Amino acid sequence: MLPRQPQAMQLPPLTDLLALLGIDLVLCAAVLRLLACQRDTTRPVRWVVMLAVFLAMWLPVGAAQLPVLAFARGVSSDLSTTLVALACLSLGQRLFGWPAMAQREGLTLSMAIAVAAVVLYPTALGWGDWDAYRPGWGSFYMLGTLLVLSMVFWVKGLRLLPALVGLALMAWVTGWMESGNLWDYLMDPWLTIGAVVQCLKTGVSDVRQRYRLRTWAARPSLP
């Protein structure tokens, strides 16, 4: 019998590699954000931690020798290009000293995502006669709505949301992800949870500040 020829190593599809890379970048950004709670951490320490986490996620584990990221992907599913882009911005801020995201930009983006989630997820689960997820397959009306919203935000001086929409559209057209639905490029459940939490934190902070101002104004003036 002829000796069995060794099988050539096959690389996973590009969509799988991009999905795993996106999850890795988001995890690295999350770890550095937790590390930022300790103010004495220097930039070299952040680099070491980031590289350690990034490389550790690619280590093969289990009988199938799959990378750790493959198991993380089974939990998180594929992440949106919006979340990955925000993670890259966070990494750039902590590793290269890029300017932080403006509070107005972040709050506006969180509110837009939260409003979109209120419309998307209930209807996608069957609440109502209209499925908001369906236009993501290539509806002209959805593309037109995104264009109009991006122009409105751009005119108002908000550049982040139009840039993220443009990135999602480019990724959708070129097929970066396995999904062919534009909604999956624009947002995901993890991004939605973060946006809702940010909106709630901002709302609670505003209520507390107004309460303090009213309490201070109601104090009797000294004679």
Solvent accessible surface area in square Angstrom, and as a share of the most:
residue,aa,sasa,rsa
1,M,242,1.08
2,L,166,0.82
3,P,105,0.66
4,R,230,0.84
5,Q,137,0.61
6,P,120,0.76
7,Q,175,0.78
8,A,88,0.68
9,M,175,0.78
10,Q,164,0.73
11,L,138,0.68
12,P,61,0.38
13,P,84,0.53
14,L,124,0.62
15,T,32,0.19
16,D,25,0.13
17,L,60,0.30
18,L,63,0.31
19,A,12,0.10
20,L,15,0.07
21,L,66,0.33
22,G,6,0.05
23,I,4,0.02
24,D,0,0.00
25,L,30,0.15
26,V,28,0.16
27,L,62,0.31
28,C,0,0.00
29,A,9,0.07
30,A,48,0.37
31,V,51,0.29
32,L,3,0.01
33,R,155,0.56
34,L,130,0.65
35,L,37,0.18
36,A,35,0.27
37,C,106,0.64
38,Q,110,0.49
39,R,232,0.85
40,D,122,0.63
41,T,18,0.10
42,T,75,0.43
43,R,114,0.42
44,P,91,0.57
45,V,68,0.39
46,R,59,0.22
47,W,85,0.30
48,V,101,0.58
49,V,38,0.22
50,M,23,0.10
51,L,87,0.43
52,A,59,0.46
53,V,29,0.17
54,F,45,0.19
55,L,112,0.56
56,A,38,0.30
57,M,39,0.18
58,W,80,0.28
59,L,104,0.52
60,P,74,0.46
61,V,62,0.35
62,G,49,0.47
63,A,115,0.89
64,A,72,0.56
65,Q,111,0.49
66,L,83,0.41
67,P,29,0.18
68,V,45,0.26
69,L,0,0.00
70,A,30,0.23
71,F,107,0.45
72,A,27,0.21
73,R,47,0.17
74,G,70,0.67
75,V,121,0.70
76,S,22,0.14
77,S,70,0.45
78,D,31,0.16
79,L,16,0.08
80,S,0,0.00
81,T,16,0.09
82,T,6,0.03
83,L,28,0.14
84,V,30,0.17
85,A,15,0.12
86,L,30,0.15
87,A,7,0.06
88,C,51,0.31
89,L,71,0.35
90,S,27,0.17
91,L,11,0.06
92,G,2,0.02
93,Q,64,0.28
94,R,43,0.16
95,L,5,0.03
96,F,111,0.46
97,G,42,0.40
98,W,120,0.42
99,P,126,0.79
100,A,66,0.51
101,M,89,0.40
102,A,56,0.44
103,Q,153,0.68
104,R,138,0.51
105,E,27,0.12
106,G,15,0.15
107,L,50,0.25
108,T,28,0.16
109,L,14,0.07
110,S,12,0.08
111,M,103,0.46
112,A,34,0.26
113,I,14,0.07
114,A,17,0.13
115,V,97,0.56
116,A,26,0.20
117,A,8,0.06
118,V,107,0.61
119,V,69,0.40
120,L,6,0.03
121,Y,67,0.25
122,P,36,0.23
123,T,26,0.15
124,A,47,0.36
125,L,137,0.68
126,G,56,0.54
127,W,178,0.63
128,G,62,0.59
129,D,161,0.84
130,W,150,0.52
131,D,41,0.21
132,A,2,0.02
133,Y,61,0.23
134,R,168,0.61
135,P,28,0.18
136,G,0,0.00
137,W,149,0.52
138,G,42,0.41
139,S,29,0.19
140,F,162,0.67
141,Y,177,0.67
142,M,17,0.08
143,L,62,0.31
144,G,25,0.24
145,T,73,0.42
146,L,24,0.12
147,L,112,0.56
148,V,88,0.51
149,L,82,0.41
150,S,16,0.11
151,M,113,0.50
152,V,69,0.39
153,F,36,0.15
154,W,130,0.46
155,V,127,0.73
156,K,125,0.53
157,G,37,0.36
158,L,10,0.05
159,R,109,0.40
160,L,24,0.12
161,L,19,0.09
162,P,17,0.11
163,A,60,0.47
164,L,11,0.05
165,V,15,0.08
166,G,38,0.36
167,L,51,0.26
168,A,0,0.00
169,L,51,0.25
170,M,100,0.45
171,A,0,0.00
172,W,48,0.17
173,V,113,0.65
174,T,85,0.49
175,G,36,0.35
176,W,92,0.32
177,M,23,0.10
178,E,114,0.51
179,S,32,0.21
180,G,38,0.36
181,N,0,0.00
182,L,2,0.01
183,W,38,0.13
184,D,42,0.22
185,Y,1,0.00
186,L,20,0.10
187,M,10,0.04
188,D,7,0.04
189,P,78,0.49
190,W,122,0.43
191,L,14,0.07
192,T,13,0.08
193,I,100,0.51
194,G,42,0.40
195,A,6,0.05
196,V,57,0.33
197,V,72,0.42
198,Q,69,0.31
199,C,31,0.18
200,L,114,0.57
201,K,118,0.50
202,T,25,0.14
203,G,33,0.31
204,V,76,0.44
205,S,62,0.40
206,D,63,0.33
207,V,101,0.58
208,R,149,0.54
209,Q,107,0.48
210,R,157,0.57
211,Y,153,0.58
212,R,166,0.61
213,L,109,0.54
214,R,178,0.65
215,T,60,0.35
216,W,173,0.61
217,A,76,0.59
218,A,84,0.65
219,R,159,0.58
220,P,123,0.77
221,S,105,0.68
222,L,166,0.82
223,P,177,1.11
